[in-house]
């Protein structure tokens, strides 16, 4: 039987720093159960250091003040 390969999980989180920081313990718990799962985490650029401890997290930082301004910028981000 062939082994099923997990797909990456895409997470978008653009709230305040406190809300984004609350995902860190959730990720720790998640990786205790699923250590080989890959997560792509998209958030504000300045919170990237919060996720450096995770080997399986690919962080994509967006800057809504300069690069992704307004509705057009939001569509570009997606």
LINCOR-V966224 format. One record per pair of residues at least 12 apart in sequence whose C-alpha atoms are under 10 Angstrom apart, sorted by sequence separation. I is the first residue (numbers start at 1). J is the second residue. D is the distance in Angstrom with one decimal. If there is no record, write none. Layout:
I_J_D / I_J_D
//
This chain:
27_39_9.3 / 47_59_9.5 / 48_60_8.1 / 48_61_7.0 / 64_77_9.2 / 45_59_8.8 / 47_61_8.0 / 63_77_9.7 / 39_54_9.6 / 44_59_9.7 / 45_60_7.4 / 46_61_7.6 / 62_77_7.7 / 38_54_9.8 / 39_55_9.6 / 40_56_8.4 / 41_57_6.6 / 42_58_8.5 / 43_59_7.7 / 44_60_8.2 / 45_61_3.9 / 46_62_8.8 / 38_55_8.7 / 39_56_6.2 / 40_57_5.7 / 41_58_6.1 / 42_59_6.0 / 43_60_6.6 / 44_61_5.1 / 45_62_5.2 / 46_63_8.4 / 38_56_4.9 / 39_57_4.9 / 40_58_4.8 / 41_59_4.9 / 42_60_4.8 / 43_61_5.3 / 44_62_5.0 / 45_63_5.9 / 36_55_9.6 / 37_56_6.7 / 38_57_6.0 / 39_58_6.3 / 40_59_6.0 / 41_60_6.1 / 42_61_5.9 / 43_62_6.1 / 44_63_5.9 / 45_64_9.1 / 35_55_9.6 / 36_56_7.2 / 37_57_8.9 / 38_58_7.7 / 39_59_8.4 / 40_60_7.3 / 41_61_8.4 / 42_62_7.3 / 43_63_8.6 / 44_64_7.6 / 35_56_8.1 / 43_64_9.9 / 44_65_10.0 / 20_43_8.2 / 31_54_8.7 / 20_44_9.2 / 27_51_9.2 / 31_55_10.0 / 28_53_9.5 / 31_56_8.6 / 21_47_8.1 / 24_50_7.3 / 28_54_8.2 / 17_44_8.9 / 20_47_7.8 / 23_50_9.5 / 24_51_7.2 / 27_54_8.4 / 6_34_10.0 / 9_37_8.0 / 10_38_8.9 / 11_39_7.2 / 12_40_8.6 / 13_41_7.6 / 14_42_7.9 / 15_43_8.4 / 16_44_9.2 / 23_51_9.5 / 8_37_6.8 / 9_38_6.5 / 10_39_5.9 / 11_40_6.1 / 12_41_6.1 / 13_42_6.4 / 14_43_5.2 / 15_44_8.5 / 17_46_9.0 / 21_50_7.0 / 24_53_9.5 / 6_36_8.3 / 7_37_7.6 / 8_38_4.9 / 9_39_4.7 / 10_40_4.8 / 11_41_4.8 / 12_42_4.9 / 13_43_5.1 / 14_44_6.1 / 17_47_7.2 / 20_50_8.9 / 21_51_9.1 / 24_54_9.4 / 27_57_9.2 / 5_36_9.9 / 6_37_6.6 / 7_38_7.4 / 8_39_5.4 / 9_40_6.0 / 10_41_6.1 / 11_42_6.0 / 12_43_6.1 / 13_44_7.9 / 14_45_9.9 / 16_47_9.8 / 5_37_9.4 / 6_38_8.1 / 7_39_8.9 / 8_40_6.8 / 9_41_8.3 / 10_42_7.7 / 11_43_8.4 / 12_44_9.6 / 14_47_10.0 / 17_50_10.0 / 42_77_9.7 / 10_57_9.9 / 8_56_9.6 / 9_57_9.5 / 10_58_9.6 / 11_59_9.7 / 12_60_9.6 / 14_62_9.1 / 8_57_9.6 / 8_58_9.8 / 14_64_9.6
//
